[in-house]
Structure formats: C-alpha cells, structure tokens
Amino acid sequence: MLAREIQAGILIDGMRLPPERKMAGQLGVAVGTLRKALLDLSEKGLIERVHGSGNYVRNSNGQSDTDSAKTIYGFFRLELIAGGGLPTAEVLSVSRVKKNSAIADIGDSEYGHRIRRLRRLNGVDAAIEEIWIDSNWQEKITRQALYDSLYLFYKEKLGFWISRVEDSVSALQLPAWKPDDFGSSANGRPTTKQTDAVWGYVERNSYDQTNSSVEFSRTWFDPDTTRYIARFK
C-alpha cells in the first residue's frame, strides 16, 4: 500500500512519514511488521531512513526502468473518491483469441491473450478491465499464473517491463461481459440496466523498455466510487 501511494504521488518526494508507532496504529499492523515493510521500501529506494529523524519518501522521476518496485504502481491512476485505496484484482477469464482492428499494434502475431478482470480498491468495487498482449510472449497463460500486478508478471515471467504509457480518458457504455453484481449495485446504490450504464473509460497503450508497444487495455471505472487522477510536480 505504501509503495502504491508513493508511486501514485499521494505521498510526495521528501515527505516525512508519521512516527512508526503512530503509523502502525493507523494501518492496524504491529510495529515490527511495519518496520520490515519500511526496510523493504528503503532497500528498493522508495524511502530514506534517517537515524534520529524519521522516514522520508524518495520518489524520484529519474528512476531506473529496471527497478520493478518503481514501476509496479507507477502508472496506476485509479483511486477511491475519498483518496488512495489498495488495489486488488480478480481474473474473470484469460483467452487466446484473434486480434481485431480495434486492438492497437502490440506485436507480430495475429493472436493475442485477452485478460478480463475486476478491480477493487480497499475491497470496494472500482473498475472492470480488458487487457491485451501479443501471444508470441507466451503460448499459454492461465488465470492461476497471473499476479494482481500484471506489470510485475510481465517483468518476472515474460521478460519485459512497462516504461511508459499513453492514456485516453472519456466515458463509455459498459460492455456486455460486465458481471451484473459488480459496480454501484454491489455497493448499495441504485443501478440501471447494464446496457444503459455509462462509466468512466480509459484506453491505454503501454510501451516496454525498448519503446515497443506491448500492451493495449480498456478500463471502465465506476464514477460512484472511483476517479482517474494524474499528479504532476
């Protein structure tokens, strides 16, 4: 959660984190558990621990693309309307299907792996997404093999990592494959017919460390719970 909030810009470079005991209480974890997490973040270059002073965020724009800790959440742009939120994912399906003209140029094969997932933030229904990668990366991908962070899966299992993205943000009618019990209705709000509902919509083209287009995704996010946000400094 701390890595996500640092990379999302919620915790900005140079910010001093609260005292460890206070932060442990806020997060509902033991002080020893928190200290292990802070040590891990320090080793990954996301915070600096200054003896006698405290823990400081180190979120440099000059980060190395080879540092997976700095790219897993670096391009995650959805958060709860109230702010933040720990992202989790539930895979609905993984299919190897023929690409169509709507899919960006993401490789040489005429087939791609299409991954459909539900996204939640702090357990709250937030978004549905459809992600495409070229089938040449791996002949078969199973639901069980995927991580919550696809970017980490790409790096550790497929051998590439995402170095930059281009997002187009608008609003769009929900796709027919959206589960009926996911979204505003599941969060205790009135719902419309699935075919009539319009959510926020993001199309993303993602590029690897060689500047090749390797991923295309569509994300519909629930405007009752979630917002798309980009921070600049």
C-alpha positions as a Markdown table, in Angstrom:
| # | Residue | x | y | z |
|---|---|---|---|---|
| 1 | Met | 0.0 | 0.0 | 0.0 |
| 2 | Leu | 2.8 | 2.4 | 0.8 |
| 3 | Ala | 4.6 | 1.6 | -2.5 |
| 4 | Arg | 1.3 | 2.3 | -4.4 |
| 5 | Glu | 0.8 | 5.6 | -2.6 |
| 6 | Ile | 4.4 | 6.8 | -3.2 |
| 7 | Gln | 4.3 | 5.9 | -6.9 |
| 8 | Ala | 0.8 | 7.4 | -7.3 |
| 9 | Gly | 2.1 | 10.7 | -5.9 |
| 10 | Ile | -0.2 | 10.7 | -2.9 |
| 11 | Leu | 3.0 | 10.6 | -0.7 |
| 12 | Ile | 5.3 | 13.1 | -2.4 |
| 13 | Asp | 9.1 | 13.1 | -2.6 |
| 14 | Gly | 10.7 | 14.5 | 0.6 |
| 15 | Met | 7.6 | 14.0 | 2.7 |
| 16 | Arg | 8.3 | 12.8 | 6.3 |
| 17 | Leu | 6.2 | 9.8 | 7.2 |
| 18 | Pro | 4.5 | 9.7 | 10.6 |
| 19 | Pro | 6.4 | 8.2 | 13.6 |
| 20 | Glu | 6.5 | 4.4 | 13.3 |
| 21 | Arg | 4.2 | 3.6 | 16.2 |
| 22 | Lys | 1.6 | 6.1 | 15.1 |
| 23 | Met | 1.8 | 4.8 | 11.5 |
| 24 | Ala | 1.5 | 1.2 | 12.7 |
| 25 | Gly | -1.6 | 2.1 | 14.7 |
| 26 | Gln | -3.2 | 3.9 | 11.7 |
| 27 | Leu | -2.5 | 0.9 | 9.4 |
| 28 | Gly | -3.6 | -1.7 | 12.0 |
| 29 | Val | -0.3 | -3.6 | 12.0 |
| 30 | Ala | 2.3 | -4.5 | 14.5 |
| 31 | Val | 5.3 | -2.1 | 14.8 |
| 32 | Gly | 7.7 | -5.0 | 13.9 |
| 33 | Thr | 5.7 | -5.7 | 10.7 |
| 34 | Leu | 5.7 | -2.1 | 9.7 |
| 35 | Arg | 9.5 | -1.8 | 10.3 |
| 36 | Lys | 10.0 | -4.8 | 8.0 |
| 37 | Ala | 7.9 | -3.1 | 5.3 |
| 38 | Leu | 9.9 | 0.1 | 5.7 |
| 39 | Leu | 13.2 | -1.7 | 5.4 |
| 40 | Asp | 12.0 | -3.3 | 2.2 |
| 41 | Leu | 10.9 | 0.1 | 0.8 |
| 42 | Ser | 14.3 | 1.5 | 1.8 |
| 43 | Glu | 16.2 | -1.2 | 0.0 |
| 44 | Lys | 14.1 | -0.5 | -3.1 |
| 45 | Gly | 14.9 | 3.2 | -2.9 |
| 46 | Leu | 11.3 | 4.4 | -2.2 |
| 47 | Ile | 12.1 | 5.8 | 1.2 |
| 48 | Glu | 15.1 | 7.0 | 3.1 |
| 49 | Arg | 15.5 | 6.2 | 6.8 |
| 50 | Val | 17.4 | 8.9 | 8.6 |
| 51 | His | 18.6 | 7.8 | 12.1 |
| 52 | Gly | 17.1 | 10.0 | 14.8 |
| 53 | Ser | 14.9 | 11.9 | 12.3 |
| 54 | Gly | 12.5 | 9.6 | 10.7 |
| 55 | Asn | 11.5 | 8.0 | 7.3 |
| 56 | Tyr | 11.3 | 10.2 | 4.2 |
| 57 | Val | 9.7 | 9.5 | 0.8 |
| 58 | Arg | 12.1 | 9.2 | -2.1 |
| 59 | Asn | 10.0 | 9.2 | -5.3 |
| 60 | Ser | 12.5 | 10.4 | -8.0 |
| 61 | Asn | 11.4 | 11.0 | -11.6 |
| 62 | Gly | 14.9 | 9.8 | -12.5 |
| 63 | Gln | 14.1 | 6.2 | -11.6 |
| 64 | Ser | 15.6 | 3.2 | -13.3 |
| 65 | Asp | 13.2 | 1.3 | -15.6 |
| 66 | Thr | 14.9 | -1.9 | -14.3 |
| 67 | Asp | 13.6 | -1.3 | -10.8 |
| 68 | Ser | 10.3 | -3.2 | -10.7 |
| 69 | Ala | 9.5 | -1.7 | -7.3 |
| 70 | Lys | 9.2 | 1.7 | -9.0 |
| 71 | Thr | 7.1 | 0.6 | -12.0 |
| 72 | Ile | 4.5 | -1.7 | -10.4 |
| 73 | Tyr | 2.3 | 1.1 | -9.3 |
| 74 | Gly | 3.9 | 4.0 | -11.1 |
| 75 | Phe | 1.2 | 4.1 | -13.8 |
| 76 | Phe | -1.8 | 3.2 | -11.7 |
| 77 | Arg | -4.2 | 6.1 | -12.0 |
| 78 | Leu | -7.4 | 4.9 | -10.3 |
| 79 | Glu | -8.2 | 5.7 | -6.7 |
| 80 | Leu | -11.2 | 6.0 | -4.4 |
| 81 | Ile | -13.1 | 9.3 | -4.5 |
| 82 | Ala | -12.0 | 9.7 | -0.8 |
| 83 | Gly | -8.4 | 9.1 | -1.9 |
| 84 | Gly | -6.0 | 6.2 | -2.3 |
| 85 | Gly | -7.0 | 2.6 | -1.9 |
| 86 | Leu | -5.1 | -0.7 | -2.0 |
| 87 | Pro | -5.7 | -2.2 | -5.5 |
| 88 | Thr | -6.6 | -5.9 | -5.9 |
| 89 | Ala | -7.7 | -7.8 | -9.0 |
| 90 | Glu | -10.0 | -10.8 | -9.7 |
| 91 | Val | -9.4 | -12.5 | -13.0 |
| 92 | Leu | -12.6 | -13.4 | -14.9 |
| 93 | Ser | -11.1 | -15.0 | -17.9 |
| 94 | Val | -7.9 | -15.4 | -20.0 |
| 95 | Ser | -8.4 | -16.3 | -23.6 |
| 96 | Arg | -6.1 | -16.7 | -26.7 |
| 97 | Val | -8.1 | -15.1 | -29.4 |
| 98 | Lys | -7.6 | -13.5 | -32.8 |
| 99 | Lys | -6.9 | -9.8 | -32.7 |
| 100 | Asn | -9.3 | -7.3 | -34.3 |
| 101 | Ser | -8.8 | -3.9 | -35.8 |
| 102 | Ala | -9.7 | -2.1 | -32.6 |
| 103 | Ile | -6.7 | -3.6 | -30.8 |
| 104 | Ala | -3.5 | -1.5 | -31.0 |
| 105 | Asp | -0.4 | -2.8 | -32.7 |
| 106 | Ile | 1.1 | -4.8 | -29.9 |
| 107 | Gly | 3.1 | -7.5 | -31.7 |
| 108 | Asp | 3.5 | -9.6 | -34.8 |
| 109 | Ser | 1.1 | -12.5 | -34.1 |
| 110 | Glu | -2.4 | -12.4 | -35.3 |
| 111 | Tyr | -3.5 | -13.8 | -31.9 |
| 112 | Gly | -3.4 | -12.1 | -28.5 |
| 113 | His | -4.0 | -13.1 | -24.9 |
| 114 | Arg | -7.1 | -11.2 | -23.7 |
| 115 | Ile | -7.4 | -10.9 | -19.9 |
| 116 | Arg | -10.6 | -9.7 | -18.3 |
| 117 | Arg | -10.5 | -8.6 | -14.6 |
| 118 | Leu | -12.5 | -6.9 | -11.9 |
| 119 | Arg | -10.6 | -4.3 | -9.9 |
| 120 | Arg | -11.3 | -3.3 | -6.3 |
| 121 | Leu | -9.7 | -0.6 | -4.1 |
| 122 | Asn | -9.8 | -1.4 | -0.3 |
| 123 | Gly | -12.3 | -4.1 | -1.2 |
| 124 | Val | -14.7 | -1.6 | -2.9 |
| 125 | Asp | -15.8 | -2.3 | -6.5 |
| 126 | Ala | -13.9 | 0.1 | -8.7 |
| 127 | Ala | -13.4 | -1.0 | -12.3 |
| 128 | Ile | -13.5 | -3.7 | -14.9 |
| 129 | Glu | -10.7 | -4.1 | -17.4 |
| 130 | Glu | -9.7 | -5.9 | -20.6 |
| 131 | Ile | -6.0 | -6.2 | -21.3 |
| 132 | Trp | -4.3 | -7.5 | -24.5 |
| 133 | Ile | -0.8 | -8.7 | -25.0 |
| 134 | Asp | 0.7 | -10.5 | -28.0 |
| 135 | Ser | 0.5 | -14.3 | -27.9 |
| 136 | Asn | 4.2 | -14.5 | -29.0 |
| 137 | Trp | 5.3 | -13.7 | -25.5 |
| 138 | Gln | 4.0 | -17.0 | -24.2 |
| 139 | Glu | 2.0 | -19.7 | -25.8 |
| 140 | Lys | -0.5 | -20.2 | -22.9 |
| 141 | Ile | -1.3 | -18.0 | -19.9 |
| 142 | Thr | -3.6 | -19.4 | -17.1 |
| 143 | Arg | -5.7 | -17.4 | -14.6 |
| 144 | Gln | -3.7 | -19.1 | -11.8 |
| 145 | Ala | -0.4 | -17.8 | -13.2 |
| 146 | Leu | -1.3 | -14.1 | -13.1 |
| 147 | Tyr | -0.4 | -11.7 | -10.3 |
| 148 | Asp | -2.6 | -8.9 | -9.0 |
| 149 | Ser | 0.1 | -6.6 | -10.7 |
| 150 | Leu | 0.3 | -7.6 | -14.3 |
| 151 | Tyr | 3.3 | -5.3 | -14.7 |
| 152 | Leu | 5.2 | -7.4 | -12.2 |
| 153 | Phe | 4.0 | -10.6 | -14.0 |
| 154 | Tyr | 5.4 | -9.1 | -17.3 |
| 155 | Lys | 8.8 | -8.4 | -15.7 |
| 156 | Glu | 9.2 | -11.7 | -13.8 |
| 157 | Lys | 7.6 | -14.1 | -16.2 |
| 158 | Leu | 7.7 | -12.6 | -19.7 |
| 159 | Gly | 10.9 | -10.6 | -19.6 |
| 160 | Phe | 9.8 | -7.1 | -20.3 |
| 161 | Trp | 8.6 | -4.2 | -18.3 |
| 162 | Ile | 6.4 | -1.2 | -18.9 |
| 163 | Ser | 8.4 | 2.1 | -19.2 |
| 164 | Arg | 5.7 | 4.5 | -20.4 |
| 165 | Val | 2.0 | 4.6 | -21.1 |
| 166 | Glu | -0.4 | 6.8 | -23.1 |
| 167 | Asp | -4.0 | 7.1 | -21.7 |
| 168 | Ser | -7.1 | 8.4 | -23.4 |
| 169 | Val | -9.8 | 9.2 | -20.9 |
| 170 | Ser | -13.5 | 9.5 | -21.7 |
| 171 | Ala | -16.9 | 7.9 | -20.8 |
| 172 | Leu | -18.4 | 4.8 | -22.4 |
| 173 | Gln | -21.2 | 2.4 | -22.2 |
| 174 | Leu | -20.4 | -0.8 | -20.2 |
| 175 | Pro | -19.5 | -3.9 | -22.1 |
| 176 | Ala | -21.9 | -6.9 | -22.1 |
| 177 | Trp | -19.5 | -9.1 | -20.2 |
| 178 | Lys | -19.6 | -6.9 | -17.0 |
| 179 | Pro | -20.9 | -9.1 | -14.2 |
| 180 | Asp | -24.4 | -7.9 | -13.0 |
| 181 | Asp | -23.4 | -7.9 | -9.4 |
| 182 | Phe | -20.3 | -5.8 | -9.8 |
| 183 | Gly | -20.3 | -2.0 | -9.5 |
| 184 | Ser | -22.7 | 0.5 | -8.0 |
| 185 | Ser | -25.4 | -2.0 | -7.4 |
| 186 | Ala | -23.0 | -4.1 | -5.3 |
| 187 | Asn | -22.1 | -1.1 | -3.3 |
| 188 | Gly | -25.7 | -0.5 | -2.1 |
| 189 | Arg | -26.6 | 2.1 | -4.8 |
| 190 | Pro | -29.5 | 2.1 | -7.3 |
| 191 | Thr | -28.4 | 0.6 | -10.6 |
| 192 | Thr | -29.6 | 0.9 | -14.2 |
| 193 | Lys | -29.8 | -1.8 | -16.8 |
| 194 | Gln | -26.3 | -2.9 | -17.7 |
| 195 | Thr | -26.8 | -1.9 | -21.3 |
| 196 | Asp | -27.7 | 1.6 | -20.3 |
| 197 | Ala | -24.9 | 2.3 | -17.8 |
| 198 | Val | -22.1 | 4.6 | -18.7 |
| 199 | Trp | -18.9 | 4.7 | -16.7 |
| 200 | Gly | -15.6 | 6.5 | -16.9 |
| 201 | Tyr | -13.4 | 4.9 | -19.6 |
| 202 | Val | -9.6 | 4.7 | -20.2 |
| 203 | Glu | -7.8 | 3.3 | -23.2 |
| 204 | Arg | -4.2 | 2.7 | -22.6 |
| 205 | Asn | -1.3 | 1.9 | -24.9 |
| 206 | Ser | 1.8 | 0.7 | -23.0 |
| 207 | Tyr | 5.4 | 0.5 | -24.1 |
| 208 | Asp | 8.3 | -1.6 | -22.9 |
| 209 | Gln | 11.9 | -0.7 | -22.2 |
| 210 | Thr | 12.7 | -0.7 | -25.9 |
| 211 | Asn | 9.8 | 1.7 | -26.7 |
| 212 | Ser | 7.8 | -1.1 | -28.4 |
| 213 | Ser | 4.1 | -1.2 | -28.0 |
| 214 | Val | 3.4 | -4.3 | -25.9 |
| 215 | Glu | 0.0 | -3.9 | -24.2 |
| 216 | Phe | -3.4 | -2.4 | -25.0 |
| 217 | Ser | -6.1 | -2.1 | -22.3 |
| 218 | Arg | -9.6 | -0.9 | -21.8 |
| 219 | Thr | -10.8 | 0.1 | -18.3 |
| 220 | Trp | -14.3 | 1.1 | -17.3 |
| 221 | Phe | -14.3 | 2.7 | -13.8 |
| 222 | Asp | -17.4 | 3.2 | -11.6 |
| 223 | Pro | -17.8 | 7.0 | -11.1 |
| 224 | Asp | -19.8 | 6.4 | -7.9 |
| 225 | Thr | -16.7 | 5.1 | -6.2 |
| 226 | Thr | -13.7 | 5.8 | -8.2 |
| 227 | Arg | -11.8 | 8.5 | -10.0 |
| 228 | Tyr | -9.0 | 8.7 | -12.5 |
| 229 | Ile | -6.2 | 11.1 | -11.4 |
| 230 | Ala | -2.8 | 12.2 | -12.6 |
| 231 | Arg | -0.4 | 14.2 | -10.4 |
| 232 | Phe | 2.4 | 16.4 | -11.7 |
| 233 | Lys | 5.3 | 18.0 | -9.9 |
